[in-house]
Amino acid sequence: MEFEFIRNTLMGEYYVKSSMGHEVVGRWLQEEVGKNIEILTQVEQLISNARTCPQREHILEGTEISLCIEGDEVCITENTLGLASDQILDSEFELYESESSARCGIEDFCDLIEQWRAFLTTK
């Protein structure tokens, strides 16, 4: 996973550009976490819980995009995907799904969270 963090100092906004296949991770970080350090702390606690009890699913449901950690794998998925999960997916929807769901290892995800926290707290 490759990410670039961008700060618009005039508007006080933060943006995330991500590598192809991980766009939803960047959107989750930008839209669900944003500048909210409390949510970052919740995510870090979720990671800690997942490491303590890897056989359980650890979920942080967001408004539009949710995070799920199970074992050493992290999945970030748009909440709307759950509505179509029982349907047979046609080829057009498969492309949409690939931009709406992403998986990564927990170590890579931890690095991302640490980098985002450092980015937010650096002036």
N, C-alpha and C positions, 0 to 999 in steps of 0.2 A: 504494500500500500504506500502510495506516495501522496503527500498532501502539501499544499502551500497555503499559508495563512496570510490574509491581507487585512490591514487596518486602514480604515478611512478616518483619519484623525479629525477632519472637518465635521463629519456627520456623527462621529462616535460609533461607527458600525464596524463589525467584524465579518469577514467572509472566508470561506474555505473552498479551495479548488482541489479536486481529488483526481486520482488516476481513474481511467476507464474501468468500470466494473465495481467501483466503490463510491459512486456518486451519492448514493443514499446515505452512506456513512458521513460524508461531508455535509449533506443537507441536515442530517440528524444533529450533528455537532453545531451547525450554524443556527438551525431553527428551534430545536428542542432544548439544547443546552445553552447556546449563546454565551452571554457574559455572566450567567448566573453561577457563581461559585458554589452556592448551596447544592445545585443539581450535580455539579462536578463531584462534590463530596459524596452525594448519594451514589453516584456511579462508582466511585472508588470503594465505597462500602459494599456495594453489590459485587464488585470484583473480589474483595476480601471474603465475602460470604461464599462466593462460588469456589474459591480456592479451598475454603474450609469444608465445604459440603459439595463436591463436584458432581455427585450423582443426581442432584436436584436442579431444576430449572430456576434461574433467577431472572426476574423480569422487571423492567422499568417501562411502564406503558406511558407513551407520550401522547400529545394531542393528535399528531399526524403520523409519527414514526416511533416505533418501539424497539427496545433493546432486550435481547434475551441472551443469557450466558448459561451454557450447559457444558460442564466439564471444562475442557480447554478450548472450546469454540464459542465465538461470539457471532450472533446473527442480528442484523439490524434490518427491519422490514417496515414498509409502509403499512399502516393499519388497514387500509382498504384492500390489501391483498387477501386478507382472511375471508373476505366476502366471496371471492372467486375460487377459493382453494378446492372446493368440491366439484367444480365444473371442469370439463375437459377444455384445456387451453389450446387455442388455435395459434398459428405461427405469429400472428400480429401481436397477440397478448404476451407471448413468450419474450419478445423484445422489451415490452413494457416491464415485465416482471424482472428482467435482468437489470433494469435500472432502478427497481424498487425494492430490491432485496440484495443483501451482501453478507458474506461470511468472512471471518478472519480468525486467526489464532488469538488467544487471550494475551499473549506477550506483546504482539504487534498492537493490539488494542490498548494495552496499558501504556505503551510508548506514546501512542497518539494522545491519550488523555493527559499524560504528563506534559507533552509538548504544548497542548492547548492551554493548560493551566499556566505554564511558563509564558506563553504568548500573551495571555490576558493580563498577567500580573507585571509584565515588563513594560515600562513606560517608553 
